[in-house]
Amino acid sequence: MSYAIEAEGLVKRFGSTTALNGVDLAVPTGTILGVLGPNGAGKTTAVRVLATLIKPDAGRARVGGFDVLTQAQSVRARIAVTGQYASIDEDLTGTENLTMIGRLLELSRRDAKARARELLERFELTEAAGRSAKTYSGGMRRRLDLAASLVGHPDVIYLDEPTTGLDPRSRGEVWSTIRALVADGVTVLLTTQYLDEADQLADSIAVIDRGELIATGTPDQLKAQVGDQTIEVHPLDEADLADVEAIVAAVTRVRPTRNQARGLVTAPVAEPTLLADVVRRLDDAGIAVGELGLRRASLDEVFLTLTGHPAEDAA
């Protein structure tokens, strides 16, 4: 198998803080690796090392077959980086932004304009090409930012929390764009706090918490670590939540999660037949239920099981 990104034992310290503590990564060419973790987990530090922006204190990494330390220039020629905030010039039009980047990459004026037209059409921004970027919606700005990343035909793109702050519709637009990039053979390393985003996009996932890689695998493999399915119980009376939690814990023999805001108790189950036991005990206790059922485990539950806290918590 060909790997676009390989990292072994990456360590990076900032004073007394260890941002990366022996992280290993492997991303097959033409796939998406989702790197999950809360703020401060080490995701952005890993991207900066792999993009040759900072040097690791230990370990090694190769991108496109080139060492990030000894062959940094060759690595830079093959990558693009898009951060949380669009790096485009909002006073320039879409065409001017992309043409300027092409010229900075030493394309001729003619080739830079041709590449700008090509990318604007690809990202469905042709109609807005002559407008200043400050008039674009959030999703349009992010798509223009991604288009800017592609001017130089990179083999690998690092997307560092690319949908932070976007509304659901704009996030969906960016997801479609990312899928199209990979369909063209580009390799993507995507860092995100949004577990549904990783579930939608990633071929494989690496979970980082407090600088350490704590789990890797496909979304289905990680979900299987929690349990094949999850039981959900929504009592009609919120006052019954504690009793429901105790019943679910007794039947499943695992610690349930109580979501007070949603009035919901959930727990992973290995045997679907346990649902009937929960129903009987709720009936015996006289607890009326609004909703009760089984569903597949979510990545949120995987993260909570692996780390002991939700993904949105700050490290």
N, C-alpha and C positions, 0 to 999 in steps of 0.2 A: 504493500500500500504506500502511496506517495503522500507525504505530509507537507503541508504548506507552512505550518508552525510547529516547532518542537521546543520544549523547555524542560530542563532538568534541574531540580533543586534550587530554584531561584530564591535568593535571600536579599532583602533590601531593608536597611535600617535608617531611620531619621532620628539621630540622637539616641534616646533611650527607648524609642518606639520601633518595634519590628513590624514593618508594613507587609512584608512577604517573608514567610518562614518555610522555605523548602518546597516551593510550588512546582509541580510537574504538569505540563500541558502537552497535548498532541492533537492537532487539527488536520484531518485529511483534506487534501486539495478538493476545492469545489463544494465544501460543506459549511455549515454554520455551527460554531461553538458558542453556546450561551454561558457566560460567566456570571453566576448569581452571587449576591451578597448585599448586606445593608451598607449604608454610607460608612466609610472608614474601614471596610473589610479588606481592602487591598486591590480591588478591581482596577482602578485607574492607575495605580502604581505598576501593576502587571503590564498594562497597555503601554505605559511610558517606557518601560524596559524593552518591550518587544518592538517599540517604534524607535529605539536608539536615542530617546530623549534623556534618559538617565542610565547610569551603569549599575548593574547589580553588585552587591557586596560578595556574593557567592553564587555558584551555579553557572549554567550556560544556556544559551538559546540560539536557535537557527530559524530564520524566516526565508522561505523560498530557497532553502539550501545554503544560505549564507549566515555566517556567525554575526550576531548583533554587536559584538565587541571588536573583532578583528576585520570585519568586512561591512562596517556600518554603512558606507556609501552605497554599496550594492543592495543592502536591505532597503534603504530609503528610496531607491529608484523603483522599487517594486511594491511599495505600500502607499496607503492613504489613510489619514486619521480624521475622523469626524467626532467632535466632542458633544457636550450637552447643549451647547449654544451655537447657533449658526455663525460661521466666520465670514459670511459674505458682507460686502459693503452695501449698506442699505440705501445709500444715495445714488448708487449705480443701477442701471437696468439689469435684467437677467442676462441679456446678451453681453453687456459691458463687463459684468462680473466674470463670466466664463471666458470671454475673449482675453481679458487681462491676465487670467491665470494661464491661459495657453501661451501668451507672449512671455510670461515669467518662466515658463517651461521651455522657452526657446523655439516655439513653433513660429512659423512665418505668419504674417498678418492674415494672409489668405487661409492658411490651414487652421489658425486659431478661430477665425470666424466660422469656418466650416464645422469644426468640432463643437463650437457653441451651438450652432443650429441643430446639429445631430443630437446633442444631449438635451436641449430644450424640447425637442420633439419627443424624445424617448421618455422624458419625465412629465409629458403632457403640460408643458409650460409655454408652448409656442404663442398662444394668444396673449400671454402676459410678458412676452420677451422684451417689449419696448417700454414697460413700466418700471419705475424704480422699485427696488426690492422692499422698501419700507411700506409699500401698498399691498404686499403679499400677505396672505393668511399664514398662520403658524405652520400648517402643513406644507404650504407652497414654499415657504422659506427653507424648511427642512429638506424638501426635495431639491431645491436649488443648491443647498449645501452639499447634498449627496452627489448631485451632478458635478459640482466643482471638484469633488474628490476623484471623479473619474476622468477628468480632462487628460491626465497623464497615463491612462490605460493601466492602472495598478492591478497586480495579481491578488493582493491581500488588502482588505479594508478593515480597520479597527473602528467599530461604532461604540463609542463610550456613552452609554445611556442616551441614545439618540432621540427618544420620544419623551424625555422629561418635560413636563409642563404642557404637553399637547393635549387637546381634547380627543375624545374617543374616535371621532371621524378622521382627524388628522393622523392619529396613531395608525389607523387602518390603512391610510394612504402610504405611510412610510413602510408598513409591513409589506404591502404589495410591491413597493420599490425594492426592498431588500430581497424578496423572493426572486424578482426579475434579475437582480445582479447575480445571484447564485446560479440561476438557470443559464447564465452566460459563462459560467465557469469561475467566477470570482469566489475566493475564500473569505469568509466573514468571521471575525471575532466580535461578538456582541456582549457588552456588559450591560446589565440591567438590574433594577430592583423589582421590576414588574414580572412576577412569576408567570402570569398568563402570557406575557410577551415571549418568554423563553419557551413556553409550552407550544405556542403557535409557530415559532420560527426555527428553533434549534434542532439540529440533527443529534447533537450530544450536549451535555451540560456538565459544567464544573461548578461546584458549590464552594465558595471561599468565605471563611468567617474568621475574623481577627487574624488575618494574614496567613491562615493555613487552609490548604485544600482538604476538605473533609469528605467529599464524595464526588464521583464522576460516573457518567453513564448516559444512556438515552433517557428521555422523559419517562418512558414506560418502565425501564429498569429501576430508576429512582423511586417511582411510585410503588413498585413491588416491594421495596424495602419497608414501606410503611404498612402495607396490607393491600390485598387485591381490591378491596372495596371499603367504602366508608359509610357508616350508618349515621343518619341525620334524624334528630327528633326535635320537633317544634311544638312544645306544649301550648295549649290555648291560654293558660294562665301563667304569666311570667313568674309568679310566686312559686311555681312547681319546678323551676329550673334546677334547683339544688337536689331535689328528690330524683328528677330525671337523670341528672349527672351520676348520682349514686347507683341507680339501677343499671345504667349503661356500663358503668365501671365494673359492677358485680358480674354482669353477663359476659362482657368482652375481656375482662381481666387486663385491661389497659387503662391508662389515665385519659379520660375524655377531655375535649376542649369545650369550654363553655363560652359562648359569644353572647354576652349580656345585651349588647346593643341590638342584636338580631333575634334575641330570644331563642337561641338554638344551641343544642348539644350535639357534638360530633365525636366519632371515635373510629379508628381503623378496625376492620374485622377480617379475619382469615377465613371464616366459614359463614356464608350467607344464611345458613339455617339459624344463626344466632338472632336474626331479626324476629323470628317467631317467639323466642324466649323473652326478648325485650317487650314485645307486644303483650304477652301474658302477664309479665310483672307490672307493666303500666296499668293494665286492666285491674289486676289485684289491688293496686294501690289507689285505684279510683282517679287516675290522672287522665284528663281529656287531652287528646292530641290533635293539633291542627294539621300537621304534616309529619309523615314518618316514611323513611325509605332508605334504599341503598344507592350509592353512586360510586364511581371510581374515585380514588384518592386524588387530591390536587397537589400541585407543587408547593402550595402554601403549607399544606400539612406535612409534606416531605421536609421542607425547611425547618418547620417547628420541631419535628421529631429529631432531626439531625443536630440542630443547634440549641434547642431549648427556648428559642424566642422567634417571633415573627420576622419575616424578611425586611419589613419596613422599619424595624427598630434600629436605631443608630448603634453602632458597635462601641 
